[in-house]
Amino acid sequence: MGIFGRKKSAAPEQRRGRHAAPEPDGVEDDYDDSDHALEDLPDGAEGPYDLEYAPEDEIPRIDLGSVRVPVPDGSQVQVEMDPSSGGVRAVHVVTEQGQVTVSAYAAPKSGGLWNEVANELAEQLKSDGAKVTSGRGEWGTELSAIVGEVALRFVGVDGPRWMLRGVIAGPQSQSAAAPGVLREIVRHTVVDRGDSPMPVRTPLTITLPDAVAEHIAAQQAQQ
Protein backbone atom coordinates (compact mmCIF):
# COMPACT_ATOMS: atom_id res chain seq x y z
CA MET A 1 0.00 0.00 0.00
CA GLY A 2 2.97 2.32 0.23
CA ILE A 3 5.00 4.00 2.90
CA PHE A 4 3.33 6.13 5.51
CA GLY A 5 4.88 9.55 5.90
CA ARG A 6 3.95 12.62 7.88
CA LYS A 7 3.66 16.13 6.51
CA LYS A 8 3.48 19.21 8.69
CA SER A 9 2.18 21.87 6.32
CA ALA A 10 -0.19 22.06 3.38
CA ALA A 11 0.99 22.00 -0.24
CA PRO A 12 0.18 25.16 -2.38
CA GLU A 13 -3.18 23.80 -2.75
CA GLN A 14 -27.55 5.93 -3.88
CA ARG A 15 -24.52 4.46 -5.64
CA ARG A 16 -22.64 7.35 -7.07
CA GLY A 17 -23.07 11.08 -7.52
CA ARG A 18 -25.23 11.76 -10.56
CA HIS A 19 -26.09 15.47 -10.28
CA ALA A 20 -24.81 17.04 -13.48
CA ALA A 21 -23.60 20.59 -12.87
CA PRO A 22 -23.26 23.49 -15.32
CA GLU A 23 -19.86 24.98 -15.82
CA PRO A 24 -18.60 27.70 -13.44
CA ASP A 25 -19.13 31.28 -14.56
CA GLY A 26 -16.21 33.45 -15.57
CA VAL A 27 -13.76 30.61 -16.20
CA GLU A 28 -12.01 29.93 -19.48
CA ASP A 29 -12.97 26.73 -21.29
CA ASP A 30 -10.00 25.92 -23.51
CA TYR A 31 -9.19 22.26 -23.04
CA ASP A 32 -10.80 19.27 -24.67
CA ASP A 33 -11.78 16.43 -22.34
CA SER A 34 -14.24 14.78 -24.70
CA ASP A 35 -12.94 11.28 -23.96
CA HIS A 36 -14.52 11.57 -20.54
CA ALA A 37 -17.74 13.35 -21.47
CA LEU A 38 -20.60 12.61 -19.09
CA GLU A 39 -23.00 11.72 -21.88
CA ASP A 40 -20.63 9.08 -23.30
CA LEU A 41 -20.73 6.97 -20.14
CA PRO A 42 -23.15 4.07 -19.62
CA ASP A 43 -25.83 4.52 -16.99
CA GLY A 44 -24.19 1.89 -14.80
CA ALA A 45 -20.80 3.63 -14.66
CA GLU A 46 -18.66 3.11 -11.60
CA GLY A 47 -18.44 5.14 -8.39
CA PRO A 48 -17.48 6.89 -6.23
CA TYR A 49 -19.75 4.89 -3.97
CA ASP A 50 -21.86 5.60 -0.97
CA LEU A 51 -21.00 3.13 1.80
CA GLU A 52 -24.39 1.44 1.40
CA TYR A 53 -23.46 0.44 -2.15
CA ALA A 54 -19.73 -0.17 -1.68
CA PRO A 55 -18.54 -3.00 -3.93
CA GLU A 56 -16.84 -6.11 -2.63
CA ASP A 57 -13.66 -6.02 -4.70
CA GLU A 58 -9.92 -6.55 -4.34
CA ILE A 59 -8.94 -2.88 -4.59
CA PRO A 60 -6.64 -1.87 -1.68
CA ARG A 61 -8.05 1.15 0.14
CA ILE A 62 -6.95 3.06 3.21
CA ASP A 63 -9.87 3.46 5.64
CA LEU A 64 -9.98 7.06 6.83
CA GLY A 65 -13.37 6.85 8.50
CA SER A 66 -15.42 9.11 6.26
CA VAL A 67 -13.66 7.97 3.08
CA ARG A 68 -11.98 4.78 1.94
CA VAL A 69 -9.43 5.83 -0.63
CA PRO A 70 -7.71 3.53 -3.14
CA VAL A 71 -3.93 3.34 -2.88
CA PRO A 72 -2.38 2.38 -6.26
CA ASP A 73 0.68 0.15 -6.43
CA GLY A 74 3.89 2.12 -6.05
CA SER A 75 2.23 5.08 -4.32
CA GLN A 76 2.74 6.37 -0.80
CA VAL A 77 0.32 7.60 1.84
CA GLN A 78 1.28 10.87 3.50
CA VAL A 79 -0.50 12.25 6.55
CA GLU A 80 -0.62 16.02 7.01
CA MET A 81 -0.95 17.08 10.62
CA ASP A 82 -2.39 20.32 11.96
CA PRO A 83 0.35 21.80 14.18
CA SER A 84 -2.12 23.90 16.19
CA SER A 85 -4.58 21.15 17.09
CA GLY A 86 -2.40 18.09 16.70
CA GLY A 87 -5.15 16.50 14.61
CA VAL A 88 -5.15 15.26 11.04
CA ARG A 89 -5.54 17.99 8.44
CA ALA A 90 -5.47 15.79 5.32
CA VAL A 91 -4.25 12.49 3.94
CA HIS A 92 -2.54 12.42 0.55
CA VAL A 93 -1.83 9.61 -1.88
CA VAL A 94 1.49 10.42 -3.55
CA THR A 95 1.83 8.95 -7.04
CA GLU A 96 4.41 9.38 -9.80
CA GLN A 97 2.05 11.83 -11.51
CA GLY A 98 1.37 13.97 -8.44
CA GLN A 99 -0.14 14.21 -4.98
CA VAL A 100 -3.80 13.23 -4.80
CA THR A 101 -6.05 14.50 -2.02
CA VAL A 102 -9.65 13.32 -1.65
CA SER A 103 -12.00 15.06 0.80
CA ALA A 104 -15.69 14.56 1.62
CA TYR A 105 -18.16 17.16 2.88
CA ALA A 106 -21.74 17.25 4.11
CA ALA A 107 -24.06 18.34 1.32
CA PRO A 108 -27.77 19.02 0.78
CA LYS A 109 -30.08 16.25 -0.39
CA SER A 110 -30.78 18.28 -3.52
CA GLY A 111 -27.13 18.04 -4.62
CA GLY A 112 -25.40 20.76 -6.63
CA LEU A 113 -22.81 21.70 -4.01
CA TRP A 114 -19.84 20.93 -6.26
CA ASN A 115 -21.00 23.52 -8.79
CA GLU A 116 -20.99 26.20 -6.08
CA VAL A 117 -17.61 25.09 -4.78
CA ALA A 118 -16.13 24.95 -8.29
CA ASN A 119 -17.22 28.54 -8.96
CA GLU A 120 -15.65 29.74 -5.72
CA LEU A 121 -12.51 27.71 -6.24
CA ALA A 122 -12.03 29.04 -9.77
CA GLU A 123 -12.39 32.63 -8.59
CA GLN A 124 -9.98 32.06 -5.71
CA LEU A 125 -7.36 30.52 -7.98
CA LYS A 126 -7.72 33.34 -10.52
CA SER A 127 -7.34 35.95 -7.78
CA ASP A 128 -4.10 34.22 -6.79
CA GLY A 129 -2.80 34.65 -10.32
CA ALA A 130 -3.43 31.12 -11.59
CA LYS A 131 -4.51 30.34 -15.12
CA VAL A 132 -7.79 28.45 -14.73
CA THR A 133 -9.65 26.42 -17.33
CA SER A 134 -12.90 24.50 -17.06
CA GLY A 135 -14.18 21.47 -18.89
CA ARG A 136 -16.72 18.67 -18.73
CA GLY A 137 -15.55 15.42 -17.21
CA GLU A 138 -16.92 12.15 -15.96
CA TRP A 139 -19.00 13.72 -13.17
CA GLY A 140 -19.50 17.20 -14.55
CA THR A 141 -17.23 20.21 -14.12
CA GLU A 142 -13.47 19.73 -13.84
CA LEU A 143 -11.06 22.58 -13.16
CA SER A 144 -7.50 22.80 -14.37
CA ALA A 145 -5.06 25.38 -13.03
CA ILE A 146 -1.41 26.31 -13.33
CA VAL A 147 0.15 27.79 -10.19
CA GLY A 148 3.82 28.54 -10.74
CA GLU A 149 5.42 25.24 -11.76
CA VAL A 150 2.55 23.17 -10.38
CA ALA A 151 -0.33 21.81 -12.45
CA LEU A 152 -3.61 21.20 -10.60
CA ARG A 153 -6.73 19.30 -11.60
CA PHE A 154 -9.93 19.32 -9.51
CA VAL A 155 -12.95 17.05 -9.81
CA GLY A 156 -16.09 16.91 -7.69
CA VAL A 157 -18.97 14.50 -7.28
CA ASP A 158 -22.36 15.20 -5.67
CA GLY A 159 -23.58 12.11 -3.83
CA PRO A 160 -26.45 11.40 -1.41
CA ARG A 161 -25.95 14.04 1.31
CA TRP A 162 -22.23 14.25 0.59
CA MET A 163 -19.88 15.89 -1.86
CA LEU A 164 -16.52 14.40 -2.75
CA ARG A 165 -13.70 16.62 -3.99
CA GLY A 166 -10.48 15.34 -5.46
CA VAL A 167 -7.37 17.22 -6.53
CA ILE A 168 -4.03 16.19 -7.97
CA ALA A 169 -1.03 18.53 -7.77
CA GLY A 170 2.10 17.73 -9.72
CA PRO A 171 4.70 18.98 -12.17
CA GLN A 172 3.50 20.35 -15.48
CA SER A 173 5.44 17.58 -17.23
CA GLN A 174 2.89 15.11 -15.81
CA SER A 175 -0.21 17.22 -16.52
CA ALA A 176 -1.40 14.98 -19.37
CA ALA A 177 -1.38 11.78 -17.29
CA ALA A 178 -2.36 13.25 -13.92
CA PRO A 179 -6.13 13.67 -14.52
CA GLY A 180 -6.53 9.98 -15.34
CA VAL A 181 -4.81 9.01 -12.10
CA LEU A 182 -7.05 11.38 -10.13
CA ARG A 183 -10.24 10.09 -11.76
CA GLU A 184 -9.29 6.47 -11.12
CA ILE A 185 -8.76 7.14 -7.41
CA VAL A 186 -11.97 9.16 -7.08
CA ARG A 187 -13.93 6.58 -9.08
CA HIS A 188 -13.11 3.81 -6.60
CA THR A 189 -13.45 5.87 -3.41
CA VAL A 190 -16.13 4.89 -0.87
CA VAL A 191 -17.83 7.60 1.22
CA ASP A 192 -19.24 6.98 4.70
CA ARG A 193 -21.43 10.03 5.33
CA GLY A 194 -22.90 8.75 8.61
CA ASP A 195 -26.38 9.58 9.86
CA SER A 196 -25.64 12.60 12.05
CA PRO A 197 -27.06 15.93 10.84
CA MET A 198 -24.42 18.56 10.14
CA PRO A 199 -24.21 21.88 8.34
CA VAL A 200 -23.66 21.84 4.61
CA ARG A 201 -19.95 22.05 3.66
CA THR A 202 -18.80 20.58 6.97
CA PRO A 203 -15.75 18.38 6.27
CA LEU A 204 -16.43 14.76 7.15
CA THR A 205 -14.11 13.60 9.90
CA ILE A 206 -10.87 11.85 8.98
CA THR A 207 -9.68 9.07 11.28
CA LEU A 208 -6.48 7.11 10.82
CA PRO A 209 -6.10 3.34 10.90
CA ASP A 210 -4.51 2.13 14.14
CA ALA A 211 -1.27 1.12 12.43
CA VAL A 212 -0.86 4.57 10.87
CA ALA A 213 -1.72 6.40 14.09
CA GLU A 214 0.81 4.29 16.01
CA HIS A 215 3.47 4.96 13.37
CA ILE A 216 2.93 8.71 13.62
CA ALA A 217 2.90 8.60 17.43
CA ALA A 218 6.26 6.77 17.37
CA GLN A 219 7.70 9.40 15.03
CA GLN A 220 6.50 12.20 17.28
CA ALA A 221 7.99 10.49 20.33
CA GLN A 222 11.38 10.25 18.60
CA GLN A 223 11.30 13.95 17.81
Kinemage of the C-alpha trace (Angstrom):
@kinemage 1
@onewidth
@group {chain A} dominant
@subgroup {mainchain}
@vectorlist {calphas} color= white
{ca met a 1} P 0.000 0.000 0.000
{ca gly a 2} L 2.965 2.316 0.226
{ca ile a 3} L 5.001 3.996 2.898
{ca phe a 4} L 3.329 6.130 5.514
{ca gly a 5} L 4.882 9.554 5.896
{ca arg a 6} L 3.953 12.622 7.883
{ca lys a 7} L 3.656 16.126 6.508
{ca lys a 8} L 3.476 19.209 8.687
{ca ser a 9} L 2.184 21.865 6.317
{ca ala a 10} L -0.186 22.060 3.381
{ca ala a 11} L 0.988 21.998 -0.240
{ca pro a 12} L 0.183 25.164 -2.384
{ca glu a 13} L -3.179 23.795 -2.754
{ca gln a 14} P -27.555 5.931 -3.878
{ca arg a 15} L -24.520 4.458 -5.644
{ca arg a 16} L -22.637 7.348 -7.074
{ca gly a 17} L -23.074 11.077 -7.520
{ca arg a 18} L -25.229 11.763 -10.560
{ca his a 19} L -26.088 15.466 -10.277
{ca ala a 20} L -24.812 17.043 -13.481
{ca ala a 21} L -23.600 20.590 -12.874
{ca pro a 22} L -23.260 23.485 -15.324
{ca glu a 23} L -19.857 24.983 -15.821
{ca pro a 24} L -18.605 27.703 -13.439
{ca asp a 25} L -19.132 31.279 -14.558
{ca gly a 26} L -16.211 33.453 -15.567
{ca val a 27} L -13.762 30.608 -16.203
{ca glu a 28} L -12.010 29.933 -19.481
{ca asp a 29} L -12.969 26.733 -21.291
{ca asp a 30} L -10.005 25.923 -23.509
{ca tyr a 31} L -9.189 22.264 -23.045
{ca asp a 32} L -10.803 19.265 -24.674
{ca asp a 33} L -11.780 16.432 -22.343
{ca ser a 34} L -14.236 14.781 -24.705
{ca asp a 35} L -12.935 11.277 -23.960
{ca his a 36} L -14.524 11.565 -20.535
{ca ala a 37} L -17.744 13.354 -21.467
{ca leu a 38} L -20.603 12.610 -19.087
{ca glu a 39} L -23.000 11.720 -21.882
{ca asp a 40} L -20.629 9.083 -23.302
{ca leu a 41} L -20.727 6.967 -20.140
{ca pro a 42} L -23.148 4.068 -19.624
{ca asp a 43} L -25.833 4.524 -16.992
{ca gly a 44} L -24.189 1.894 -14.798
{ca ala a 45} L -20.800 3.633 -14.661
{ca glu a 46} L -18.655 3.106 -11.602
{ca gly a 47} L -18.443 5.142 -8.393
{ca pro a 48} L -17.476 6.890 -6.226
{ca tyr a 49} L -19.748 4.886 -3.969
{ca asp a 50} L -21.859 5.599 -0.967
{ca leu a 51} L -21.005 3.125 1.799
{ca glu a 52} L -24.386 1.444 1.397
{ca tyr a 53} L -23.458 0.439 -2.148
{ca ala a 54} L -19.731 -0.175 -1.681
{ca pro a 55} L -18.543 -3.002 -3.933
{ca glu a 56} L -16.835 -6.108 -2.630
{ca asp a 57} L -13.661 -6.024 -4.697
{ca glu a 58} L -9.923 -6.545 -4.342
{ca ile a 59} L -8.942 -2.876 -4.592
{ca pro a 60} L -6.637 -1.866 -1.675
{ca arg a 61} L -8.048 1.152 0.136
{ca ile a 62} L -6.951 3.064 3.208
{ca asp a 63} L -9.867 3.461 5.636
{ca leu a 64} L -9.978 7.058 6.827
{ca gly a 65} L -13.369 6.845 8.500
{ca ser a 66} L -15.417 9.114 6.257
{ca val a 67} L -13.665 7.967 3.083
{ca arg a 68} L -11.984 4.777 1.942
{ca val a 69} L -9.431 5.831 -0.627
{ca pro a 70} L -7.708 3.528 -3.138
{ca val a 71} L -3.929 3.341 -2.883
{ca pro a 72} L -2.381 2.377 -6.258
{ca asp a 73} L 0.681 0.147 -6.432
{ca gly a 74} L 3.887 2.117 -6.054
{ca ser a 75} L 2.227 5.080 -4.320
{ca gln a 76} L 2.737 6.368 -0.801
{ca val a 77} L 0.323 7.603 1.838
{ca gln a 78} L 1.282 10.872 3.499
{ca val a 79} L -0.495 12.247 6.554
{ca glu a 80} L -0.622 16.022 7.006
{ca met a 81} L -0.953 17.079 10.618
{ca asp a 82} L -2.388 20.321 11.959
{ca pro a 83} L 0.352 21.804 14.182
{ca ser a 84} L -2.117 23.899 16.189
{ca ser a 85} L -4.579 21.146 17.087
{ca gly a 86} L -2.398 18.091 16.698
{ca gly a 87} L -5.149 16.496 14.608
{ca val a 88} L -5.148 15.255 11.036
{ca arg a 89} L -5.541 17.986 8.438
{ca ala a 90} L -5.468 15.791 5.318
{ca val a 91} L -4.251 12.489 3.944
{ca his a 92} L -2.537 12.419 0.553
{ca val a 93} L -1.834 9.611 -1.884
{ca val a 94} L 1.486 10.420 -3.552
{ca thr a 95} L 1.831 8.945 -7.042
{ca glu a 96} L 4.408 9.376 -9.798
{ca gln a 97} L 2.053 11.828 -11.508
{ca gly a 98} L 1.375 13.967 -8.439
{ca gln a 99} L -0.137 14.213 -4.981
{ca val a 100} L -3.805 13.233 -4.799
{ca thr a 101} L -6.054 14.497 -2.017
{ca val a 102} L -9.650 13.321 -1.649
{ca ser a 103} L -12.002 15.057 0.800
{ca ala a 104} L -15.688 14.558 1.615
{ca tyr a 105} L -18.163 17.158 2.883
{ca ala a 106} L -21.740 17.246 4.109
{ca ala a 107} L -24.059 18.335 1.321
{ca pro a 108} L -27.767 19.019 0.783
{ca lys a 109} L -30.082 16.253 -0.387
{ca ser a 110} L -30.778 18.285 -3.516
{ca gly a 111} L -27.132 18.045 -4.624
{ca gly a 112} L -25.404 20.757 -6.628
{ca leu a 113} L -22.807 21.701 -4.008
{ca trp a 114} L -19.836 20.927 -6.264
{ca asn a 115} L -21.003 23.523 -8.789
{ca glu a 116} L -20.995 26.199 -6.081
{ca val a 117} L -17.605 25.092 -4.782
{ca ala a 118} L -16.130 24.947 -8.292
{ca asn a 119} L -17.218 28.541 -8.959
{ca glu a 120} L -15.647 29.736 -5.716
{ca leu a 121} L -12.506 27.709 -6.240
{ca ala a 122} L -12.034 29.042 -9.767
{ca glu a 123} L -12.392 32.634 -8.587
{ca gln a 124} L -9.976 32.060 -5.707
{ca leu a 125} L -7.361 30.524 -7.982
{ca lys a 126} L -7.723 33.335 -10.520
{ca ser a 127} L -7.345 35.947 -7.781
{ca asp a 128} L -4.102 34.220 -6.793
{ca gly a 129} L -2.804 34.651 -10.323
{ca ala a 130} L -3.429 31.123 -11.588
{ca lys a 131} L -4.513 30.338 -15.122
{ca val a 132} L -7.786 28.447 -14.734
{ca thr a 133} L -9.653 26.416 -17.327
{ca ser a 134} L -12.905 24.498 -17.060
{ca gly a 135} L -14.183 21.469 -18.892
{ca arg a 136} L -16.722 18.672 -18.727
{ca gly a 137} L -15.547 15.419 -17.206
{ca glu a 138} L -16.917 12.150 -15.957
{ca trp a 139} L -18.998 13.717 -13.171
{ca gly a 140} L -19.502 17.202 -14.546
{ca thr a 141} L -17.226 20.208 -14.116
{ca glu a 142} L -13.469 19.734 -13.842
{ca leu a 143} L -11.063 22.581 -13.158
{ca ser a 144} L -7.498 22.796 -14.367
{ca ala a 145} L -5.063 25.381 -13.028
{ca ile a 146} L -1.413 26.308 -13.327
{ca val a 147} L 0.151 27.791 -10.192
{ca gly a 148} L 3.824 28.544 -10.736
{ca glu a 149} L 5.422 25.243 -11.757
{ca val a 150} L 2.547 23.173 -10.380
{ca ala a 151} L -0.334 21.806 -12.449
{ca leu a 152} L -3.607 21.200 -10.603
{ca arg a 153} L -6.733 19.300 -11.596
{ca phe a 154} L -9.925 19.318 -9.512
{ca val a 155} L -12.955 17.047 -9.811
{ca gly a 156} L -16.089 16.914 -7.694
{ca val a 157} L -18.973 14.503 -7.278
{ca asp a 158} L -22.356 15.196 -5.672
{ca gly a 159} L -23.583 12.110 -3.830
{ca pro a 160} L -26.454 11.402 -1.413
{ca arg a 161} L -25.954 14.044 1.308
{ca trp a 162} L -22.233 14.247 0.586
{ca met a 163} L -19.885 15.891 -1.859
{ca leu a 164} L -16.521 14.399 -2.751
{ca arg a 165} L -13.704 16.620 -3.987
{ca gly a 166} L -10.478 15.336 -5.458
{ca val a 167} L -7.366 17.225 -6.530
{ca ile a 168} L -4.033 16.195 -7.967
{ca ala a 169} L -1.032 18.526 -7.768
{ca gly a 170} L 2.095 17.729 -9.725
{ca pro a 171} L 4.700 18.977 -12.170
{ca gln a 172} L 3.498 20.346 -15.482
{ca ser a 173} L 5.439 17.584 -17.227
{ca gln a 174} L 2.895 15.108 -15.811
{ca ser a 175} L -0.206 17.219 -16.516
{ca ala a 176} L -1.403 14.984 -19.368
{ca ala a 177} L -1.380 11.781 -17.289
{ca ala a 178} L -2.363 13.248 -13.919
{ca pro a 179} L -6.130 13.670 -14.522
{ca gly a 180} L -6.532 9.982 -15.344
{ca val a 181} L -4.807 9.013 -12.101
{ca leu a 182} L -7.050 11.377 -10.134
{ca arg a 183} L -10.240 10.092 -11.758
{ca glu a 184} L -9.291 6.474 -11.123
{ca ile a 185} L -8.757 7.136 -7.409
{ca val a 186} L -11.966 9.160 -7.078
{ca arg a 187} L -13.933 6.579 -9.081
{ca his a 188} L -13.110 3.807 -6.595
{ca thr a 189} L -13.452 5.865 -3.405
{ca val a 190} L -16.134 4.887 -0.872
{ca val a 191} L -17.829 7.603 1.220
{ca asp a 192} L -19.239 6.976 4.701
{ca arg a 193} L -21.427 10.029 5.327
{ca gly a 194} L -22.901 8.746 8.610
{ca asp a 195} L -26.381 9.582 9.861
{ca ser a 196} L -25.643 12.602 12.051
{ca pro a 197} L -27.059 15.934 10.841
{ca met a 198} L -24.417 18.556 10.137
{ca pro a 199} L -24.211 21.883 8.340
{ca val a 200} L -23.659 21.839 4.607
{ca arg a 201} L -19.954 22.054 3.664
{ca thr a 202} L -18.802 20.576 6.970
{ca pro a 203} L -15.754 18.376 6.266
{ca leu a 204} L -16.428 14.757 7.146
{ca thr a 205} L -14.109 13.601 9.899
{ca ile a 206} L -10.873 11.849 8.981
{ca thr a 207} L -9.682 9.073 11.282
{ca leu a 208} L -6.479 7.111 10.824
{ca pro a 209} L -6.103 3.337 10.903
{ca asp a 210} L -4.510 2.132 14.145
{ca ala a 211} L -1.265 1.124 12.432
{ca val a 212} L -0.862 4.567 10.866
{ca ala a 213} L -1.716 6.397 14.091
{ca glu a 214} L 0.807 4.292 16.009
{ca his a 215} L 3.467 4.956 13.368
{ca ile a 216} L 2.934 8.713 13.618
{ca ala a 217} L 2.905 8.599 17.430
{ca ala a 218} L 6.256 6.775 17.369
{ca gln a 219} L 7.703 9.405 15.026
{ca gln a 220} L 6.500 12.199 17.283
{ca ala a 221} L 7.986 10.489 20.331
{ca gln a 222} L 11.377 10.246 18.600
{ca gln a 223} L 11.299 13.953 17.811
